[in-house]
Amino acid sequence: MIVLPEVDPARIEEERLANLEVLADLKENGDKPELIRSVDVSFRGDDAALDRLEEDAEELGLRVIEREESDDGVFLFLEREQTADEASIAALTLLCLQIELEFDVEFDGWGCTAETGLIH
């Protein structure tokens, strides 16, 4: 079992404020936050740290999407199915900040599509 570390409350608040902006954008696009959808998160780090995270992703409740190299470094993309209300995103963000500390990677944010409940 992975025991995740405590996160600095100031960092949690910083991310909460950033989340509110993203959630407001989703709402402007007709999002119904109570609808379950795939929410992805990304982390940047060295190969060894990302390997460790990839190995433990399932235990953390996340699925591996892909690893990608760019000019900004190596990124690991993970996802889970959940709602996009403020409390659910706050819980996901806290998990990601704990992962950042535990695995020595940099949390690079989360994303999802707006879900309106209408069939596209």
N, CA, C and O atoms as a GROMACS GRO file, in nm:
protein
  480
    1MET      N    1   0.084  -0.119   0.000
    1MET     CA    2   0.000   0.000   0.000
    1MET      C    3   0.088   0.125   0.000
    1MET      O    4   0.184   0.135   0.076
    2ILE      N    5   0.054   0.217  -0.083
    2ILE     CA    6   0.129   0.342  -0.094
    2ILE      C    7   0.073   0.442   0.007
    2ILE      O    8  -0.047   0.469   0.008
    3VAL      N    9   0.160   0.496   0.090
    3VAL     CA   10   0.120   0.600   0.185
    3VAL      C   11   0.170   0.732   0.126
    3VAL      O   12   0.290   0.754   0.111
    4LEU      N   13   0.074   0.818   0.094
    4LEU     CA   14   0.109   0.944   0.028
    4LEU      C   15   0.135   1.054   0.130
    4LEU      O   16   0.073   1.057   0.236
    5PRO      N   17   0.227   1.146   0.099
    5PRO     CA   18   0.266   1.252   0.193
    5PRO      C   19   0.164   1.365   0.203
    5PRO      O   20   0.075   1.379   0.120
    6GLU      N   21   0.181   1.444   0.308
    6GLU     CA   22   0.102   1.566   0.327
    6GLU      C   23   0.147   1.670   0.225
    6GLU      O   24   0.263   1.672   0.184
    7VAL      N   25   0.055   1.757   0.185
    7VAL     CA   26   0.085   1.862   0.088
    7VAL      C   27   0.069   1.998   0.156
    7VAL      O   28  -0.022   2.018   0.237
    8ASP      N   29   0.158   2.090   0.124
    8ASP     CA   30   0.153   2.226   0.177
    8ASP      C   31   0.017   2.289   0.143
    8ASP      O   32  -0.021   2.295   0.026
    9PRO      N   33  -0.058   2.336   0.244
    9PRO     CA   34  -0.189   2.397   0.219
    9PRO      C   35  -0.185   2.513   0.120
    9PRO      O   36  -0.282   2.534   0.047
   10ALA      N   37  -0.076   2.588   0.117
   10ALA     CA   38  -0.065   2.700   0.022
   10ALA      C   39  -0.064   2.647  -0.122
   10ALA      O   40  -0.123   2.708  -0.211
   11ARG      N   41   0.001   2.535  -0.143
   11ARG     CA   42   0.004   2.475  -0.278
   11ARG      C   43  -0.135   2.424  -0.316
   11ARG      O   44  -0.177   2.438  -0.431
   12ILE      N   45  -0.206   2.365  -0.220
   12ILE     CA   46  -0.341   2.316  -0.246
   12ILE      C   47  -0.431   2.434  -0.286
   12ILE      O   48  -0.509   2.423  -0.380
   13GLU      N   49  -0.418   2.544  -0.215
   13GLU     CA   50  -0.500   2.663  -0.245
   13GLU      C   51  -0.466   2.720  -0.382
   13GLU      O   52  -0.556   2.760  -0.456
   14GLU      N   53  -0.340   2.724  -0.416
   14GLU     CA   54  -0.297   2.772  -0.548
   14GLU      C   55  -0.362   2.689  -0.659
   14GLU      O   56  -0.412   2.743  -0.757
   15GLU      N   57  -0.360   2.559  -0.642
   15GLU     CA   58  -0.420   2.470  -0.742
   15GLU      C   59  -0.572   2.483  -0.743
   15GLU      O   60  -0.635   2.475  -0.849
   16ARG      N   61  -0.633   2.503  -0.625
   16ARG     CA   62  -0.779   2.519  -0.617
   16ARG      C   63  -0.824   2.639  -0.698
   16ARG      O   64  -0.924   2.632  -0.769
   17LEU      N   65  -0.751   2.750  -0.686
   17LEU     CA   66  -0.786   2.870  -0.761
   17LEU      C   67  -0.771   2.848  -0.911
   17LEU      O   68  -0.854   2.896  -0.989
   18ALA      N   69  -0.667   2.777  -0.951
   18ALA     CA   70  -0.649   2.745  -1.094
   18ALA      C   71  -0.762   2.654  -1.141
   18ALA      O   72  -0.813   2.670  -1.252
   19ASN      N   73  -0.802   2.558  -1.057
   19ASN     CA   74  -0.912   2.468  -1.093
   19ASN      C   75  -1.042   2.544  -1.116
   19ASN      O   76  -1.118   2.511  -1.206
   20LEU      N   77  -1.067   2.645  -1.033
   20LEU     CA   78  -1.191   2.722  -1.048
   20LEU      C   79  -1.200   2.787  -1.185
   20LEU      O   80  -1.309   2.795  -1.243
   21GLU      N   81  -1.088   2.832  -1.238
   21GLU     CA   82  -1.088   2.891  -1.372
   21GLU      C   83  -1.123   2.788  -1.478
   21GLU      O   84  -1.203   2.815  -1.568
   22VAL      N   85  -1.065   2.669  -1.468
   22VAL     CA   86  -1.092   2.563  -1.565
   22VAL      C   87  -1.239   2.520  -1.554
   22VAL      O   88  -1.306   2.501  -1.656
   23LEU      N   89  -1.287   2.504  -1.432
   23LEU     CA   90  -1.427   2.464  -1.412
   23LEU      C   91  -1.523   2.570  -1.466
   23LEU      O   92  -1.628   2.535  -1.520
   24ALA      N   93  -1.488   2.697  -1.453
   24ALA     CA   94  -1.572   2.805  -1.509
   24ALA      C   95  -1.574   2.796  -1.661
   24ALA      O   96  -1.679   2.815  -1.722
   25ASP      N   97  -1.459   2.766  -1.723
   25ASP     CA   98  -1.454   2.749  -1.868
   25ASP      C   99  -1.542   2.632  -1.912
   25ASP      O  100  -1.614   2.642  -2.011
   26LEU      N  101  -1.535   2.522  -1.839
   26LEU     CA  102  -1.619   2.407  -1.871
   26LEU      C  103  -1.767   2.444  -1.863
   26LEU      O  104  -1.846   2.409  -1.950
   27LYS      N  105  -1.802   2.517  -1.757
   27LYS     CA  106  -1.942   2.558  -1.738
   27LYS      C  107  -1.989   2.646  -1.854
   27LYS      O  108  -2.101   2.631  -1.902
   28GLU      N  109  -1.902   2.737  -1.900
   28GLU     CA  110  -1.936   2.822  -2.014
   28GLU      C  111  -1.964   2.741  -2.140
   28GLU      O  112  -2.038   2.784  -2.228
   29ASN      N  113  -1.903   2.622  -2.147
   29ASN     CA  114  -1.924   2.533  -2.261
   29ASN      C  115  -2.037   2.434  -2.239
   29ASN      O  116  -2.049   2.334  -2.311
   30GLY      N  117  -2.121   2.461  -2.138
   30GLY     CA  118  -2.239   2.379  -2.115
   30GLY      C  119  -2.215   2.254  -2.034
   30GLY      O  120  -2.300   2.164  -2.034
   31ASP      N  121  -2.102   2.245  -1.964
   31ASP     CA  122  -2.070   2.124  -1.889
   31ASP      C  123  -2.170   2.102  -1.776
   31ASP      O  124  -2.212   2.195  -1.707
   32LYS      N  125  -2.205   1.974  -1.759
   32LYS     CA  126  -2.283   1.931  -1.643
   32LYS      C  127  -2.185   1.852  -1.555
   32LYS      O  128  -2.158   1.735  -1.582
   33PRO      N  129  -2.133   1.917  -1.450
   33PRO     CA  130  -2.023   1.858  -1.374
   33PRO      C  131  -2.056   1.724  -1.309
   33PRO      O  132  -1.965   1.648  -1.276
   34GLU      N  133  -2.184   1.694  -1.289
   34GLU     CA  134  -2.221   1.568  -1.223
   34GLU      C  135  -2.208   1.447  -1.316
   34GLU      O  136  -2.219   1.333  -1.270
   35LEU      N  137  -2.186   1.470  -1.445
   35LEU     CA  138  -2.172   1.360  -1.540
   35LEU      C  139  -2.032   1.300  -1.533
   35LEU      O  140  -1.932   1.372  -1.533
   36ILE      N  141  -2.026   1.169  -1.527
   36ILE     CA  142  -1.897   1.100  -1.520
   36ILE      C  143  -1.832   1.103  -1.658
   36ILE      O  144  -1.897   1.082  -1.761
   37ARG      N  145  -1.702   1.129  -1.657
   37ARG     CA  146  -1.624   1.134  -1.780
   37ARG      C  147  -1.479   1.100  -1.747
   37ARG      O  148  -1.441   1.091  -1.631
   38SER      N  149  -1.400   1.082  -1.851
   38SER     CA  150  -1.258   1.057  -1.835
   38SER      C  151  -1.189   1.191  -1.806
   38SER      O  152  -1.202   1.287  -1.883
   39VAL      N  153  -1.115   1.196  -1.696
   39VAL     CA  154  -1.036   1.314  -1.662
   39VAL      C  155  -0.890   1.270  -1.665
   39VAL      O  156  -0.851   1.176  -1.597
   40ASP      N  157  -0.810   1.341  -1.746
   40ASP     CA  158  -0.670   1.303  -1.757
   40ASP      C  159  -0.582   1.398  -1.676
   40ASP      O  160  -0.616   1.515  -1.655
   41VAL      N  161  -0.471   1.344  -1.631
   41VAL     CA  162  -0.371   1.422  -1.558
   41VAL      C  163  -0.235   1.392  -1.621
   41VAL      O  164  -0.214   1.285  -1.679
   42SER      N  165  -0.143   1.487  -1.609
   42SER     CA  166  -0.010   1.463  -1.664
   42SER      C  167   0.097   1.503  -1.563
   42SER      O  168   0.080   1.592  -1.481
   43PHE      N  169   0.208   1.430  -1.575
   43PHE     CA  170   0.323   1.451  -1.490
   43PHE      C  171   0.447   1.456  -1.576
   43PHE      O  172   0.459   1.381  -1.673
   44ARG      N  173   0.539   1.543  -1.540
   44ARG     CA  174   0.668   1.552  -1.609
   44ARG      C  175   0.776   1.502  -1.513
   44ARG      O  176   0.771   1.530  -1.393
   45GLY      N  177   0.872   1.428  -1.567
   45GLY     CA  178   0.981   1.381  -1.483
   45GLY      C  179   1.082   1.302  -1.562
   45GLY      O  180   1.073   1.291  -1.684
   46ASP      N  181   1.179   1.248  -1.490
   46ASP     CA  182   1.278   1.165  -1.558
   46ASP      C  183   1.219   1.024  -1.576
   46ASP      O  184   1.119   0.989  -1.513
   47ASP      N  185   1.282   0.947  -1.662
   47ASP     CA  186   1.229   0.815  -1.696
   47ASP      C  187   1.213   0.725  -1.575
   47ASP      O  188   1.113   0.654  -1.564
   48ALA      N  189   1.310   0.726  -1.484
   48ALA     CA  190   1.303   0.638  -1.367
   48ALA      C  191   1.182   0.673  -1.279
   48ALA      O  192   1.110   0.584  -1.235
   49ALA      N  193   1.160   0.801  -1.255
   49ALA     CA  194   1.047   0.844  -1.172
   49ALA      C  195   0.915   0.812  -1.242
   49ALA      O  196   0.820   0.765  -1.178
   50LEU      N  197   0.908   0.836  -1.372
   50LEU     CA  198   0.785   0.807  -1.446
   50LEU      C  199   0.760   0.657  -1.454
   50LEU      O  200   0.645   0.614  -1.453
   51ASP      N  201   0.866   0.577  -1.464
   51ASP     CA  202   0.851   0.431  -1.462
   51ASP      C  203   0.786   0.386  -1.332
   51ASP      O  204   0.694   0.304  -1.332
   52ARG      N  205   0.835   0.439  -1.222
   52ARG     CA  206   0.780   0.405  -1.090
   52ARG      C  207   0.633   0.442  -1.080
   52ARG      O  208   0.551   0.364  -1.030
   53LEU      N  209   0.600   0.563  -1.126
   53LEU     CA  210   0.461   0.608  -1.123
   53LEU      C  211   0.374   0.521  -1.212
   53LEU      O  212   0.263   0.484  -1.174
   54GLU      N  213   0.424   0.489  -1.330
   54GLU     CA  214   0.348   0.405  -1.422
   54GLU      C  215   0.318   0.268  -1.357
   54GLU      O  216   0.208   0.216  -1.371
   55GLU      N  217   0.416   0.213  -1.288
   55GLU     CA  218   0.398   0.084  -1.221
   55GLU      C  219   0.293   0.091  -1.111
   55GLU      O  220   0.221  -0.006  -1.088
   56ASP      N  221   0.284   0.204  -1.041
   56ASP     CA  222   0.193   0.218  -0.928
   56ASP      C  223   0.061   0.285  -0.962
   56ASP      O  224  -0.024   0.302  -0.875
   57ALA      N  225   0.042   0.324  -1.088
   57ALA     CA  226  -0.076   0.401  -1.128
   57ALA      C  227  -0.206   0.331  -1.090
   57ALA      O  228  -0.297   0.394  -1.036
   58GLU      N  229  -0.215   0.202  -1.117
   58GLU     CA  230  -0.340   0.131  -1.090
   58GLU      C  231  -0.373   0.132  -0.941
   58GLU      O  232  -0.488   0.151  -0.904
   59GLU      N  233  -0.273   0.112  -0.858
   59GLU     CA  234  -0.295   0.115  -0.713
   59GLU      C  235  -0.343   0.254  -0.667
   59GLU      O  236  -0.413   0.266  -0.566
   60LEU      N  237  -0.305   0.356  -0.743
   60LEU     CA  238  -0.347   0.493  -0.712
   60LEU      C  239  -0.483   0.527  -0.773
   60LEU      O  240  -0.532   0.639  -0.757
   61GLY      N  241  -0.543   0.432  -0.844
   61GLY     CA  242  -0.674   0.454  -0.904
   61GLY      C  243  -0.668   0.520  -1.040
   61GLY      O  244  -0.767   0.579  -1.084
   62LEU      N  245  -0.554   0.512  -1.106
   62LEU     CA  246  -0.536   0.578  -1.236
   62LEU      C  247  -0.497   0.476  -1.342
   62LEU      O  248  -0.436   0.373  -1.312
   63ARG      N  249  -0.532   0.506  -1.468
   63ARG     CA  250  -0.493   0.424  -1.582
   63ARG      C  251  -0.392   0.500  -1.666
   63ARG      O  252  -0.403   0.622  -1.683
   64VAL      N  253  -0.293   0.428  -1.717
   64VAL     CA  254  -0.192   0.489  -1.803
   64VAL      C  255  -0.251   0.511  -1.942
   64VAL      O  256  -0.312   0.421  -2.000
   65ILE      N  257  -0.234   0.632  -1.994
   65ILE     CA  258  -0.274   0.662  -2.132
   65ILE      C  259  -0.153   0.649  -2.223
   65ILE      O  260  -0.152   0.568  -2.315
   66GLU      N  261  -0.050   0.731  -2.194
   66GLU     CA  262   0.070   0.728  -2.278
   66GLU      C  263   0.182   0.806  -2.213
   66GLU      O  264   0.161   0.881  -2.118
   67ARG      N  265   0.301   0.786  -2.266
   67ARG     CA  266   0.418   0.865  -2.229
   67ARG      C  267   0.458   0.939  -2.355
   67ARG      O  268   0.456   0.884  -2.465
   68GLU      N  269   0.496   1.066  -2.338
   68GLU     CA  270   0.527   1.149  -2.455
   68GLU      C  271   0.649   1.234  -2.427
   68GLU      O  272   0.663   1.291  -2.319
   69GLU      N  273   0.737   1.242  -2.525
   69GLU     CA  274   0.852   1.331  -2.513
   69GLU      C  275   0.825   1.457  -2.593
   69GLU      O  276   0.771   1.452  -2.703
   70SER      N  277   0.863   1.570  -2.536
   70SER     CA  278   0.851   1.697  -2.605
   70SER      C  279   0.972   1.782  -2.572
   70SER      O  280   1.061   1.738  -2.498
   71ASP      N  281   0.977   1.902  -2.626
   71ASP     CA  282   1.087   1.993  -2.595
   71ASP      C  283   1.089   2.030  -2.446
   71ASP      O  284   1.192   2.071  -2.393
   72ASP      N  285   0.973   2.015  -2.379
   72ASP     CA  286   0.962   2.049  -2.238
   72ASP      C  287   0.994   1.933  -2.145
   72ASP      O  288   0.992   1.949  -2.023
   73GLY      N  289   1.025   1.816  -2.200
   73GLY     CA  290   1.059   1.701  -2.117
   73GLY      C  291   0.976   1.579  -2.152
   73GLY      O  292   0.912   1.572  -2.257
   74VAL      N  293   0.979   1.484  -2.060
   74VAL     CA  294   0.903   1.360  -2.077
   74VAL      C  295   0.780   1.367  -1.988
   74VAL      O  296   0.789   1.401  -1.870
   75PHE      N  297   0.664   1.335  -2.046
   75PHE     CA  298   0.537   1.344  -1.975
   75PHE      C  299   0.471   1.207  -1.970
   75PHE      O  300   0.479   1.130  -2.065
   76LEU      N  301   0.405   1.178  -1.859
   76LEU     CA  302   0.323   1.059  -1.844
   76LEU      C  303   0.180   1.107  -1.826
   76LEU      O  304   0.150   1.188  -1.739
   77PHE      N  305   0.090   1.056  -1.911
   77PHE     CA  306  -0.051   1.091  -1.906
   77PHE      C  307  -0.129   0.975  -1.846
   77PHE      O  308  -0.117   0.861  -1.889
   78LEU      N  309  -0.210   1.006  -1.746
   78LEU     CA  310  -0.292   0.908  -1.675
   78LEU      C  311  -0.436   0.958  -1.677
   78LEU      O  312  -0.460   1.075  -1.706
   79GLU      N  313  -0.531   0.869  -1.647
   79GLU     CA  314  -0.670   0.911  -1.643
   79GLU      C  315  -0.749   0.830  -1.542
   79GLU      O  316  -0.705   0.724  -1.496
   80ARG      N  317  -0.867   0.882  -1.507
   80ARG     CA  318  -0.964   0.806  -1.431
   80ARG      C  319  -1.102   0.860  -1.464
   80ARG      O  320  -1.117   0.974  -1.509
   81GLU      N  321  -1.202   0.776  -1.443
   81GLU     CA  322  -1.340   0.814  -1.466
   81GLU      C  323  -1.393   0.880  -1.339
   81GLU      O  324  -1.383   0.823  -1.230
   82GLN      N  325  -1.451   0.999  -1.354
   82GLN     CA  326  -1.507   1.069  -1.239
   82GLN      C  327  -1.591   1.186  -1.286
   82GLN      O  328  -1.596   1.216  -1.405
   83THR      N  329  -1.656   1.251  -1.192
   83THR     CA  330  -1.729   1.374  -1.222
   83THR      C  331  -1.630   1.491  -1.223
   83THR      O  332  -1.514   1.476  -1.186
   84ALA      N  333  -1.680   1.607  -1.267
   84ALA     CA  334  -1.593   1.726  -1.273
   84ALA      C  335  -1.650   1.839  -1.188
   84ALA      O  336  -1.636   1.957  -1.222
   85ASP      N  337  -1.712   1.804  -1.076
   85ASP     CA  338  -1.757   1.907  -0.982
   85ASP      C  339  -1.636   1.952  -0.900
   85ASP      O  340  -1.532   1.886  -0.900
   86GLU      N  341  -1.651   2.062  -0.832
   86GLU     CA  342  -1.537   2.121  -0.761
   86GLU      C  343  -1.476   2.025  -0.660
   86GLU      O  344  -1.353   2.016  -0.650
   87ALA      N  345  -1.558   1.954  -0.583
   87ALA     CA  346  -1.506   1.863  -0.480
   87ALA      C  347  -1.429   1.746  -0.542
   87ALA      O  348  -1.324   1.707  -0.492
   88SER      N  349  -1.482   1.689  -0.650
   88SER     CA  350  -1.416   1.576  -0.715
   88SER      C  351  -1.282   1.616  -0.776
   88SER      O  352  -1.184   1.543  -0.768
   89ILE      N  353  -1.280   1.734  -0.838
   89ILE     CA  354  -1.155   1.783  -0.897
   89ILE      C  355  -1.055   1.818  -0.787
   89ILE      O  356  -0.935   1.798  -0.804
   90ALA      N  357  -1.104   1.871  -0.675
   90ALA     CA  358  -1.014   1.902  -0.562
   90ALA      C  359  -0.950   1.774  -0.509
   90ALA      O  360  -0.831   1.773  -0.477
   91ALA      N  361  -1.028   1.667  -0.500
   91ALA     CA  362  -0.974   1.539  -0.452
   91ALA      C  363  -0.870   1.484  -0.550
   91ALA      O  364  -0.766   1.433  -0.509
   92LEU      N  365  -0.899   1.494  -0.679
   92LEU     CA  366  -0.804   1.448  -0.780
   92LEU      C  367  -0.676   1.531  -0.774
   92LEU      O  368  -0.566   1.477  -0.782
   93THR      N  369  -0.690   1.661  -0.759
   93THR     CA  370  -0.575   1.750  -0.753
   93THR      C  371  -0.489   1.719  -0.631
   93THR      O  372  -0.366   1.716  -0.641
   94LEU      N  373  -0.551   1.695  -0.517
   94LEU     CA  374  -0.475   1.659  -0.397
   94LEU      C  375  -0.396   1.531  -0.423
   94LEU      O  376  -0.278   1.523  -0.390
   95LEU      N  377  -0.462   1.431  -0.481
   95LEU     CA  378  -0.392   1.306  -0.514
   95LEU      C  379  -0.270   1.336  -0.602
   95LEU      O  380  -0.162   1.282  -0.579
   96CYS      N  381  -0.289   1.420  -0.702
   96CYS     CA  382  -0.179   1.451  -0.795
   96CYS      C  383  -0.065   1.525  -0.726
   96CYS      O  384   0.052   1.501  -0.756
   97LEU      N  385  -0.098   1.614  -0.634
   97LEU     CA  386   0.007   1.684  -0.559
   97LEU      C  387   0.082   1.588  -0.467
   97LEU      O  388   0.202   1.602  -0.447
   98GLN      N  389   0.011   1.490  -0.412
   98GLN     CA  390   0.076   1.388  -0.330
   98GLN      C  391   0.167   1.301  -0.417
   98GLN      O  392   0.278   1.266  -0.377
   99ILE      N  393   0.119   1.266  -0.536
   99ILE     CA  394   0.200   1.188  -0.630
   99ILE      C  395   0.326   1.265  -0.665
   99ILE      O  396   0.435   1.208  -0.672
  100GLU      N  397   0.311   1.394  -0.687
  100GLU     CA  398   0.425   1.479  -0.721
  100GLU      C  399   0.535   1.466  -0.615
  100GLU      O  400   0.653   1.451  -0.649
  101LEU      N  401   0.496   1.471  -0.490
  101LEU     CA  402   0.593   1.462  -0.381
  101LEU      C  403   0.649   1.320  -0.366
  101LEU      O  404   0.769   1.302  -0.348
  102GLU      N  405   0.561   1.222  -0.373
  102GLU     CA  406   0.601   1.083  -0.350
  102GLU      C  407   0.691   1.027  -0.460
  102GLU      O  408   0.783   0.950  -0.433
  103PHE      N  409   0.664   1.066  -0.584
  103PHE     CA  410   0.734   1.007  -0.698
  103PHE      C  411   0.839   1.100  -0.760
  103PHE      O  412   0.903   1.064  -0.859
  104ASP      N  413   0.858   1.218  -0.701
  104ASP     CA  414   0.956   1.314  -0.751
  104ASP      C  415   0.932   1.348  -0.899
  104ASP      O  416   1.023   1.343  -0.981
  105VAL      N  417   0.806   1.381  -0.929
  105VAL     CA  418   0.764   1.425  -1.062
  105VAL      C  419   0.695   1.559  -1.047
  105VAL      O  420   0.666   1.603  -0.936
  106GLU      N  421   0.667   1.624  -1.159
  106GLU     CA  422   0.599   1.753  -1.157
  106GLU      C  423   0.459   1.736  -1.212
  106GLU      O  424   0.441   1.696  -1.328
  107PHE      N  425   0.358   1.767  -1.130
  107PHE     CA  426   0.218   1.764  -1.175
  107PHE      C  427   0.200   1.876  -1.276
  107PHE      O  428   0.229   1.992  -1.247
  108ASP      N  429   0.151   1.840  -1.394
  108ASP     CA  430   0.139   1.938  -1.501
  108ASP      C  431  -0.006   1.975  -1.531
  108ASP      O  432  -0.032   2.049  -1.627
  109GLY      N  433  -0.101   1.927  -1.452
  109GLY     CA  434  -0.239   1.968  -1.468
  109GLY      C  435  -0.332   1.855  -1.508
  109GLY      O  436  -0.290   1.741  -1.528
  110TRP      N  437  -0.460   1.890  -1.518
  110TRP     CA  438  -0.564   1.795  -1.553
  110TRP      C  439  -0.648   1.854  -1.665
  110TRP      O  440  -0.642   1.974  -1.693
  111GLY      N  441  -0.725   1.769  -1.728
  111GLY     CA  442  -0.813   1.816  -1.834
  111GLY      C  443  -0.923   1.716  -1.862
  111GLY      O  444  -0.911   1.598  -1.832
  112CYS      N  445  -1.030   1.766  -1.921
  112CYS     CA  446  -1.140   1.680  -1.964
  112CYS      C  447  -1.224   1.759  -2.064
  112CYS      O  448  -1.208   1.880  -2.078
  113THR      N  449  -1.311   1.689  -2.130
  113THR     CA  450  -1.402   1.757  -2.221
  113THR      C  451  -1.528   1.797  -2.145
  113THR      O  452  -1.564   1.734  -2.045
  114ALA      N  453  -1.592   1.900  -2.191
  114ALA     CA  454  -1.720   1.941  -2.134
  114ALA      C  455  -1.823   1.835  -2.170
  114ALA      O  456  -1.833   1.796  -2.286
  115GLU      N  457  -1.898   1.790  -2.072
  115GLU     CA  458  -2.003   1.691  -2.096
  115GLU      C  459  -2.138   1.759  -2.074
  115GLU      O  460  -2.171   1.802  -1.964
  116THR      N  461  -2.215   1.768  -2.182
  116THR     CA  462  -2.344   1.837  -2.175
  116THR      C  463  -2.460   1.741  -2.157
  116THR      O  464  -2.572   1.784  -2.129
  117GLY      N  465  -2.434   1.612  -2.173
  117GLY     CA  466  -2.542   1.515  -2.163
  117GLY      C  467  -2.611   1.492  -2.297
  117GLY      O  468  -2.695   1.404  -2.310
  118LEU      N  469  -2.575   1.573  -2.396
  118LEU     CA  470  -2.631   1.559  -2.530
  118LEU      C  471  -2.543   1.465  -2.611
  118LEU      O  472  -2.421   1.465  -2.595
  119ILE      N  473  -2.604   1.387  -2.697
  119ILE     CA  474  -2.527   1.298  -2.783
  119ILE      C  475  -2.469   1.381  -2.896
  119ILE      O  476  -2.540   1.458  -2.960
  120HIS      N  477  -2.341   1.365  -2.920
  120HIS     CA  478  -2.271   1.444  -3.022
  120HIS      C  479  -2.289   1.382  -3.157
  120HIS      O  480  -2.237   1.435  -3.256
   0.00000   0.00000   0.00000
